[in-house]
């Protein structure tokens, strides 16, 4: 059997039996199609160590139409997808290379970028709260920071998901896992101001409001996209004079960093972020360094 003959079944297996998000399946499809681009639609029984060695070299030298290379992390994602595919073949007793033969490189994680309290204050001061767009954008900024939301979770919210009195709601994150989100009184206030300014009764929480983007072909208001949120966060960061690159995920990092700095335990932070592995949350322990320095300077005494 060839790769393409098995690909659809594999992707359905990921989505149905492994309960992976649709976005994950789409990414795996992309990565495995790149393997097909390299090796052609070969029989899976012909996948061997030498082919994988040449594929890794091909990925390292790969460039797209813009002459951009794949990052080390993206190369690793390609290998992870292939390893999962081989594991699926093993589960179905289809002869191919053992998934254990694919060793993943150690990739250095990027340093977490987060905003200091003063930078957050400047960021929140940028939207014009007198306009409905400004009210919407203030609500978005506060929700991203206050709830630690992923941008994909934010844009999928509907009015009915939010309980402003309790200031909590549920979101479905990666792996189709539900988790509670808690928001601050400030975030609830800005969200209520935005909703009160809207004259429609449509369910999407955040809508596009500008010109021709406002209505799609069916006549319905368009739900705000992840790309639109990324653009508006970056726009307000520049207006605030913040020189570091700021994205919606920066606000999520800032949320987690603030919790750890103020003494929250990692298990609680893990639950609030929706991380399946505590190792992912441990990246935020970097922020304890200034705290430890302060304790050292306050309480340590040299013996004369």
DRENLO-612120 format. One record per residue: residue in three letters; residue number from 1; y, z, x of N, C-alpha, C in turn. Coordinates in steps of 0.2 Angstrom, whole numbers. Layout:
N
REC  domi  lolo    nc2    nc3    nc1   cac2   cac3   cac1    cc2    cc3    cc1
REC   ALA   NUM      Y      Z      X      Y      Z      X      Y      Z      X
...
//
This chain:
304
REC  domi  lolo    nc2    nc3    nc1   cac2   cac3   cac1    cc2    cc3    cc1
REC   UNK     1     -6      0      4      0      0      0      6      0      4
REC   UNK     2     11     -3      2     18     -4      6     23      2      4
REC   UNK     3     28      2      8     33      7      7     36      6      0
REC   UNK     4     38      0     -2     42     -1     -8     37      0    -14
REC   UNK     5     31     -2    -13     26      0    -19     25      7    -21
REC   UNK     6     27     11    -16     26     18    -17     33     22    -18
REC   UNK     7     38     19    -17     45     22    -17     47     25    -23
REC   UNK     8     46     21    -29     48     23    -35     44     29    -37
REC   UNK     9     38     29    -36     34     35    -38     36     41    -34
REC   UNK    10     38     40    -28     40     46    -23     46     49    -26
REC   UNK    11     51     44    -28     58     47    -30     57     50    -37
REC   UNK    12     52     48    -41     51     51    -48     48     58    -46
REC   UNK    13     43     58    -41     40     65    -39     45     70    -37
REC   UNK    14     50     67    -33     55     72    -31     59     75    -37
REC   UNK    15     61     71    -42     65     73    -47     62     77    -52
REC   UNK    16     55     75    -54     52     78    -59     48     84    -57
REC   UNK    17     43     83    -52     39     89    -49     42     93    -44
REC   UNK    18     47     91    -40     50     95    -35     57     97    -38
REC   UNK    19     59     95    -44     65     97    -47     71     96    -43
REC   UNK    20     71     91    -39     77     89    -35     83     86    -39
REC   UNK    21     89     87    -37     94     84    -41     94     76    -40
REC   UNK    22     97     73    -45     97     66    -45    101     63    -39
REC   UNK    23    106     66    -36    110     64    -30    105     65    -24
REC   UNK    24    101     69    -24     96     70    -19     91     64    -19
REC   UNK    25     89     62    -24     84     56    -25     88     50    -23
REC   UNK    26     94     49    -25     98     43    -23     99     43    -15
REC   UNK    27    100     49    -12    101     49     -5     95     47     -1
REC   UNK    28     89     50     -4     82     48     -1     81     41     -2
REC   UNK    29     83     38     -7     82     31     -8     86     27     -3
REC   UNK    30     92     29     -2     96     25      3     93     26     10
REC   UNK    31     91     32     12     88     33     19     82     29     20
REC   UNK    32     77     29     15     71     26     15     72     18     15
REC   UNK    33     77     16     12     78      9     12     81      7     19
REC   UNK    34     84     11     22     86     10     29     80      9     34
REC   UNK    35     75     13     32     69     13     36     65      6     35
REC   UNK    36     66      4     28     63     -3     27     67     -8     30
REC   UNK    37     74     -7     31     78    -12     34     76    -13     42
REC   UNK    38     74     -7     44     71     -7     51     64    -10     52
REC   UNK    39     60     -8     48     52     -9     49     50    -14     44
REC   UNK    40     54    -17     40     51    -21     34     47    -17     29
REC   UNK    41     45    -20     24     41    -17     19     33    -17     22
REC   UNK    42     32    -13     27     25    -13     30     21     -8     26
REC   UNK    43     14     -9     27      9     -5     24     10      2     27
REC   UNK    44     10      7     23     11     14     25      6     16     31
REC   UNK    45      0     13     30     -5     15     35     -3     13     42
REC   UNK    46      2      8     43      4      6     49     10     10     52
REC   UNK    47     12     15     49     17     19     52     14     24     57
REC   UNK    48     17     23     63     14     27     69     19     30     73
REC   UNK    49     17     34     78     21     37     83     26     32     86
REC   UNK    50     24     27     88     28     22     92     33     19     87
REC   UNK    51     31     18     81     36     15     76     42     20     75
REC   UNK    52     40     26     74     45     32     73     49     32     79
REC   UNK    53     47     32     85     51     32     91     56     27     92
REC   UNK    54     54     21     90     58     15     90     64     16     84
REC   UNK    55     61     19     78     66     20     73     72     25     75
REC   UNK    56     70     30     78     75     35     80     80     31     85
REC   UNK    57     77     27     89     82     24     94     86     19     90
REC   UNK    58     84     16     85     87     11     81     93     15     77
REC   UNK    59     91     21     74     96     25     71    102     27     75
REC   UNK    60    100     29     82    105     31     86    110     25     88
REC   UNK    61    108     19     88    112     13     90    115     10     84
REC   UNK    62    113     12     78    115      8     71    123      9     70
REC   UNK    63    125      3     68    133      3     66    133     -1     60
REC   UNK    64    138      1     56    139     -2     49    144     -8     50
REC   UNK    65    146    -10     44    150    -16     44    157    -15     47
REC   UNK    66    159     -8     48    165     -6     50    164     -4     58
REC   UNK    67    159     -5     61    157     -3     67    157      4     68
REC   UNK    68    155      8     63    154     15     64    147     17     65
REC   UNK    69    146     22     69    139     24     70    137     30     66
REC   UNK    70    131     31     65    129     37     61    129     43     65
REC   UNK    71    132     49     62    132     55     65    125     58     67
REC   UNK    72    125     63     71    118     66     73    115     69     66
REC   UNK    73    120     72     62    117     75     56    114     70     51
REC   UNK    74    118     64     50    116     59     46    109     56     48
REC   UNK    75    108     55     55    102     53     58     96     57     56
REC   UNK    76     98     64     56     93     69     55     91     68     47
REC   UNK    77     96     67     43     94     66     36     89     61     34
REC   UNK    78     90     55     38     85     50     38     78     52     39
REC   UNK    79     78     56     45     71     58     47     68     63     42
REC   UNK    80     72     67     39     70     72     34     67     68     28
REC   UNK    81     71     63     26     68     59     20     62     56     22
REC   UNK    82     61     53     28     55     50     29     49     55     30
REC   UNK    83     51     61     32     45     66     33     43     68     26
REC   UNK    84     48     69     21     46     71     14     42     65     11
REC   UNK    85     43     59     13     39     53     10     32     54     13
REC   UNK    86     32     55     19     25     56     22     21     62     20
REC   UNK    87     25     67     18     21     73     15     19     71      8
REC   UNK    88     23     67      5     20     65     -2     14     61     -1
REC   UNK    89     14     56      4      8     52      5      2     56      6
REC   UNK    90      3     62     10     -3     66     12     -5     70      5
REC   UNK    91     -1     72      1     -2     75     -5     -7     70    -10
REC   UNK    92     -5     64     -9     -9     59    -13    -15     56    -10
REC   UNK    93    -17     59     -4    -22     57      0    -22     49      2
REC   UNK    94    -15     47      4    -14     40      6    -13     40     13
REC   UNK    95    -17     36     17    -18     36     24    -11     34     27
REC   UNK    96     -8     38     31     -2     36     35     -1     42     41
REC   UNK    97      5     41     44      6     46     49      7     53     46
REC   UNK    98      5     58     50      6     65     48     13     67     48
REC   UNK    99     16     70     43     23     72     43     25     76     48
REC   UNK   100     20     80     51     21     85     56     23     81     63
REC   UNK   101     22     75     63     23     71     69     30     69     70
REC   UNK   102     34     70     65     41     69     65     45     75     66
REC   UNK   103     47     76     73     51     82     75     58     81     73
REC   UNK   104     62     86     71     69     85     69     73     88     75
REC   UNK   105     78     84     77     82     87     82     86     93     80
REC   UNK   106     88     97     85     92    102     84     99    100     84
REC   UNK   107    103    101     78    110     98     77    114    104     77
REC   UNK   108    119    104     81    124    109     81    129    109     75
REC   UNK   109    129    114     71    133    114     65    140    114     67
REC   UNK   110    144    110     62    151    110     63    154    117     62
REC   UNK   111    160    119     65    163    125     64    166    125     57
REC   UNK   112    165    131     53    168    131     47    175    131     47
REC   UNK   113    178    127     43    186    127     42    188    131     36
REC   UNK   114    192    136     36    194    140     30    202    141     31
REC   UNK   115    205    143     25    212    144     25    213    152     25
REC   UNK   116    218    153     29    221    160     29    225    162     23
REC   UNK   117    226    168     21    229    170     15    236    167     15
REC   UNK   118    239    167     20    246    164     20    246    156     18
REC   UNK   119    241    153     21    240    146     20    238    144     12
REC   UNK   120    234    149     10    232    148      3    238    149     -2
REC   UNK   121    242    154      0    248    155     -4    253    149     -4
REC   UNK   122    253    146      2    258    140      2    254    134     -2
REC   UNK   123    248    133     -2    244    128     -5    245    129    -13
REC   UNK   124    244    135    -15    245    136    -23    252    136    -25
REC   UNK   125    257    136    -21    264    135    -23    266    128    -24
REC   UNK   126    262    123    -22    264    116    -22    264    112    -29
REC   UNK   127    259    113    -33    259    110    -40    265    112    -44
REC   UNK   128    267    107    -48    273    109    -52    270    111    -59
REC   UNK   129    271    118    -60    268    121    -65    271    119    -72
REC   UNK   130    277    115    -72    280    113    -78    277    107    -81
REC   UNK   131    273    104    -77    270     98    -80    263     99    -81
REC   UNK   132    260     95    -86    253     96    -87    248     94    -81
REC   UNK   133    250     89    -77    246     88    -71    247     94    -66
REC   UNK   134    253     97    -66    253    102    -61    249    108    -64
REC   UNK   135    249    109    -70    245    115    -73    238    114    -72
REC   UNK   136    235    107    -73    228    106    -71    227    107    -64
REC   UNK   137    231    104    -60    230    105    -53    230    112    -50
REC   UNK   138    234    116    -53    234    123    -51    227    127    -53
REC   UNK   139    225    125    -59    219    127    -62    213    125    -57
REC   UNK   140    213    119    -55    208    116    -51    208    120    -44
REC   UNK   141    214    121    -41    214    125    -34    212    132    -35
REC   UNK   142    214    135    -40    212    142    -41    204    143    -43
REC   UNK   143    202    138    -47    194    138    -48    190    137    -42
REC   UNK   144    192    132    -38    188    131    -32    188    137    -27
REC   UNK   145    194    140    -27    194    146    -22    191    152    -25
REC   UNK   146    193    154    -32    191    160    -35    184    160    -36
REC   UNK   147    181    154    -38    174    154    -40    169    151    -34
REC   UNK   148    172    149    -29    167    146    -24    163    140    -26
REC   UNK   149    166    136    -31    163    130    -34    162    125    -29
REC   UNK   150    157    121    -29    156    114    -26    161    110    -31
REC   UNK   151    163    104    -27    168    100    -31    163     96    -37
REC   UNK   152    157     95    -35    153     92    -41    152     96    -47
REC   UNK   153    151    103    -45    151    108    -51    157    108    -55
REC   UNK   154    163    108    -51    169    108    -55    170    102    -60
REC   UNK   155    169     96    -57    171     91    -61    166     90    -67
REC   UNK   156    160     93    -67    155     93    -73    156     98    -78
REC   UNK   157    161    102    -77    163    108    -82    166    105    -88
REC   UNK   158    163    108    -94    166    106   -100    170    113   -103
REC   UNK   159    174    112   -108    178    117   -111    173    123   -113
REC   UNK   160    168    121   -116    163    126   -119    159    130   -114
REC   UNK   161    160    128   -107    156    132   -102    160    138   -100
REC   UNK   162    167    138   -101    171    143    -99    172    149   -104
REC   UNK   163    171    155   -101    173    161   -105    179    164   -102
REC   UNK   164    185    163   -105    191    166   -101    192    173   -102
REC   UNK   165    189    176   -108    190    183   -109    185    187   -104
REC   UNK   166    179    185   -103    175    188    -98    176    186    -91
REC   UNK   167    179    180    -90    181    177    -84    174    175    -80
REC   UNK   168    170    173    -83    163    171    -80    160    165    -84
REC   UNK   169    156    162    -80    152    156    -84    146    154    -79
REC   UNK   170    142    150    -82    136    147    -78    137    140    -76
REC   UNK   171    135    139    -70    135    132    -67    128    130    -65
REC   UNK   172    126    124    -65    120    121    -63    121    118    -56
REC   UNK   173    119    121    -51    120    118    -44    115    114    -41
REC   UNK   174    114    114    -35    109    110    -31    102    113    -33
REC   UNK   175     98    108    -34     91    110    -36     90    112    -43
REC   UNK   176     95    110    -47     95    111    -54     95    119    -55
REC   UNK   177     98    123    -51     98    130    -51    104    133    -54
REC   UNK   178    103    137    -59    109    140    -63    111    146    -59
REC   UNK   179    118    147    -59    121    153    -56    127    155    -59
REC   UNK   180    129    162    -59    135    164    -62    141    163    -58
REC   UNK   181    146    161    -61    153    160    -58    158    165    -60
REC   UNK   182    161    169    -56    166    174    -58    173    172    -56
REC   UNK   183    178    172    -60    185    170    -58    190    175    -58
REC   UNK   184    195    175    -55    200    180    -55    205    179    -61
REC   UNK   185    208    185    -62    213    184    -68    218    179    -67
REC   UNK   186    220    177    -60    225    172    -59    222    165    -61
REC   UNK   187    216    164    -59    213    158    -61    212    157    -68
REC   UNK   188    210    162    -72    210    162    -79    216    160    -82
REC   UNK   189    222    163    -80    228    162    -82    230    155    -82
REC   UNK   190    229    152    -76    231    145    -74    227    140    -79
REC   UNK   191    221    142    -79    216    138    -83    218    138    -91
REC   UNK   192    220    144    -93    222    144   -100    229    141   -101
REC   UNK   193    233    141    -96    240    137    -97    238    130    -97
REC   UNK   194    234    127    -93    232    120    -93    229    118   -100
REC   UNK   195    224    122   -102    221    120   -109    226    121   -115
REC   UNK   196    231    125   -114    236    126   -120    240    120   -120
REC   UNK   197    241    117   -114    246    111   -114    242    105   -116
REC   UNK   198    236    105   -116    232     99   -119    233     98   -126
REC   UNK   199    233     92   -128    234     91   -135    227     87   -138
REC   UNK   200    222     86   -134    216     83   -136    211     89   -138
REC   UNK   201    205     87   -140    200     92   -141    194     89   -138
REC   UNK   202    194     85   -133    189     82   -129    186     88   -125
REC   UNK   203    179     87   -123    175     92   -120    176     93   -112
REC   UNK   204    177     87   -109    178     88   -101    183     92   -100
REC   UNK   205    182     97    -95    187    102    -94    193     99    -90
REC   UNK   206    192     94    -85    197     91    -81    197     84    -82
REC   UNK   207    203     81    -84    204     74    -86    209     71    -81
REC   UNK   208    207     64    -81    213     60    -77    219     60    -82
REC   UNK   209    224     60    -79    230     60    -83    235     55    -82
REC   UNK   210    234     51    -77    239     46    -74    238     39    -77
REC   UNK   211    243     36    -80    243     29    -82    237     26    -85
REC   UNK   212    235     20    -82    230     16    -84    223     20    -83
REC   UNK   213    223     25    -79    217     28    -78    215     33    -83
REC   UNK   214    220     34    -88    219     39    -93    213     38    -98
REC   UNK   215    212     31   -100    207     30   -105    202     24   -102
REC   UNK   216    196     25   -103    191     20   -101    190     15   -106
REC   UNK   217    185     11   -105    184      5   -109    182      7   -116
REC   UNK   218    179     13   -117    177     15   -124    182     18   -128
REC   UNK   219    188     19   -124    194     23   -127    194     30   -126
REC   UNK   220    189     33   -122    188     40   -121    192     42   -115
REC   UNK   221    195     48   -115    198     50   -108    193     51   -103
REC   UNK   222    195     49    -97    190     49    -91    190     56    -88
REC   UNK   223    184     58    -87    183     65    -83    185     64    -76
REC   UNK   224    189     69    -73    191     68    -66    185     67    -62
REC   UNK   225    186     63    -57    180     62    -52    181     67    -46
REC   UNK   226    175     67    -42    175     71    -36    180     68    -31
REC   UNK   227    181     62    -31    185     59    -26    193     60    -28
REC   UNK   228    194     60    -34    201     62    -36    203     69    -35
REC   UNK   229    198     74    -35    199     81    -33    200     81    -26
REC   UNK   230    196     78    -22    197     78    -15    204     75    -13
REC   UNK   231    206     70    -16    213     67    -15    218     72    -16
REC   UNK   232    218     76    -22    223     80    -24    224     86    -20
REC   UNK   233    218     89    -18    218     95    -13    221     93     -6
REC   UNK   234    219     87     -4    222     85      3    229     84      2
REC   UNK   235    231     81     -4    239     80     -5    243     86     -5
REC   UNK   236    240     91     -8    244     97     -9    244    101     -2
REC   UNK   237    238    100      2    238    104      8    243    101     13
REC   UNK   238    244     94     13    249     91     17    256     93     15
REC   UNK   239    258     94      8    264     96      6    265    103      8
REC   UNK   240    260    107      9    261    114     11    262    115     18
REC   UNK   241    261    109     22    262    109     29    256    112     33
REC   UNK   242    250    111     30    244    113     33    241    108     37
REC   UNK   243    241    109     44    239    103     48    232    102     48
REC   UNK   244    227    107     47    220    106     47    218    102     41
REC   UNK   245    212     99     42    210     94     37    207     99     31
REC   UNK   246    210     98     25    208    102     19    205     98     14
REC   UNK   247    199    101     12    195     97      6    193    103      1
REC   UNK   248    190    101     -5    188    106     -9    183    111     -6
REC   UNK   249    179    108     -2    174    113      2    178    118      6
REC   UNK   250    184    116      9    187    121     13    189    127      8
REC   UNK   251    190    126      2    192    132     -2    186    136     -4
REC   UNK   252    180    132     -4    173    136     -5    172    140      1
REC   UNK   253    173    137      7    173    141     13    177    147     14
REC   UNK   254    184    146     11    188    151     11    186    157      6
REC   UNK   255    183    155      1    181    160     -4    175    164      0
REC   UNK   256    170    161      3    165    165      6    168    169     12
REC   UNK   257    172    166     16    175    169     22    178    176     20
REC   UNK   258    182    175     14    186    181     12    181    186      9
REC   UNK   259    176    185      6    171    190      4    168    193     10
REC   UNK   260    166    189     15    162    192     21    167    197     25
REC   UNK   261    173    194     26    179    198     29    180    205     26
REC   UNK   262    180    205     19    181    211     16    175    216     15
REC   UNK   263    169    214     18    164    218     18    158    216     13
REC   UNK   264    158    211     10    153    209      5    146    208      9
REC   UNK   265    141    210      7    134    208     10    132    201      9
REC   UNK   266    129    199     14    127    191     14    123    189      8
REC   UNK   267    118    194      6    114    192      1    118    191     -6
REC   UNK   268    123    195     -7    127    194    -13    131    187    -12
REC   UNK   269    134    186     -6    138    180     -5    133    174     -6
REC   UNK   270    127    174     -3    122    169     -4    121    168    -12
REC   UNK   271    120    173    -16    119    172    -23    125    168    -26
REC   UNK   272    131    171    -24    137    168    -27    139    160    -25
REC   UNK   273    136    159    -19    137    152    -17    131    147    -19
REC   UNK   274    126    150    -21    120    146    -23    116    143    -18
REC   UNK   275    116    147    -12    112    145     -6    105    146     -7
REC   UNK   276    100    142     -6     93    143     -7     91    147     -1
REC   UNK   277     94    147      5     92    150     11     98    154     14
REC   UNK   278     96    160     16    101    165     19    104    162     25
REC   UNK   279    100    158     29    102    155     35    109    151     34
REC   UNK   280    109    148     28    115    144     27    121    148     26
REC   UNK   281    120    154     23    126    159     22    128    162     28
REC   UNK   282    123    163     33    125    166     39    130    163     44
REC   UNK   283    132    157     42    137    153     46    144    157     45
REC   UNK   284    145    161     39    151    164     38    152    171     42
REC   UNK   285    146    173     46    147    179     50    152    178     55
REC   UNK   286    154    172     57    159    170     62    165    174     61
REC   UNK   287    167    175     54    173    179     53    173    186     54
REC   UNK   288    167    189     55    167    196     57    170    197     64
REC   UNK   289    170    192     68    173    194     75    179    197     76
REC   UNK   290    185    194     72    191    198     72    191    205     70
REC   UNK   291    187    206     64    186    212     62    183    217     67
REC   UNK   292    178    215     70    174    219     75    179    220     81
REC   UNK   293    183    215     83    188    217     88    193    222     86
REC   UNK   294    195    222     80    200    227     78    197    234     78
REC   UNK   295    190    234     76    187    241     76    186    243     83
REC   UNK   296    185    239     88    184    240     95    190    243     97
REC   UNK   297    196    240     96    202    242     99    204    249     96
REC   UNK   298    202    250     90    204    256     86    200    262     88
REC   UNK   299    194    261     89    189    267     90    187    267     97
REC   UNK   300    187    262    101    184    263    108    189    266    113
REC   UNK   301    186    270    117    190    274    122    186    274    129
REC   UNK   302    190    272    134    187    272    141    187    279    143
REC   UNK   303    182    280    147    181    287    150    184    287    157
REC   UNK   304    189    291    158    193    291    164    190    295    169
//
